[in-house]
């Protein structure tokens, strides 16, 4: 079951369980849309995986399967975590 982490690892923006702004990789690293699609260019800086929109859990299911409250925050921010992109020739 997905953790539904509560914040962006880069900028610490709150991402509640019903947020359409949350992006995750297959390891559930979590980022906001602006960080994921901006400086990270759709690539997880932790594993190199694709960042996609996090699915929504039905509100009724949050009662028995609540979202995580554990915040993961990388104080260095997106700029230093951005993957190196190949140079254009």
Residue pairs with C-beta under 8 A, 6 or more apart in sequence:
1 65
2 24
2 28
2 54
2 55
2 57
3 28
3 67
3 68
3 70
4 17
4 54
4 57
4 67
4 68
5 15
5 28
5 30
5 67
5 68
5 70
5 71
5 72
6 14
6 15
6 16
6 67
6 68
6 69
6 70
6 71
7 13
7 14
7 15
7 30
7 71
7 72
7 73
8 15
8 30
8 31
8 32
8 35
9 29
9 30
9 31
9 46
9 72
9 73
9 74
10 31
10 32
10 35
10 39
10 40
10 74
10 77
10 78
10 81
11 32
11 34
11 35
11 77
11 78
12 71
12 73
13 21
13 32
13 34
13 35
15 21
15 22
15 30
15 32
15 54
16 67
17 56
17 57
17 62
17 67
18 56
18 59
19 54
20 53
20 56
21 32
21 33
21 34
22 30
22 31
22 32
22 33
22 53
22 54
23 30
23 31
23 32
23 33
23 35
23 36
23 37
23 51
23 52
23 53
23 54
24 30
24 31
24 51
24 52
24 54
25 44
25 46
25 47
25 49
25 50
25 51
25 52
26 47
26 49
26 50
27 44
27 46
27 47
27 49
29 44
29 46
29 47
29 49
29 72
30 54
30 72
31 40
31 44
31 51
31 78
35 78
36 42
36 51
37 51
38 78
39 78
39 79
39 82
40 51
40 78
40 81
40 82
40 83
41 82
41 83
41 85
42 50
42 51
43 49
43 50
43 51
43 83
44 50
44 51
45 78
45 81
45 82
45 83
46 81
48 83
57 65
57 67
74 81
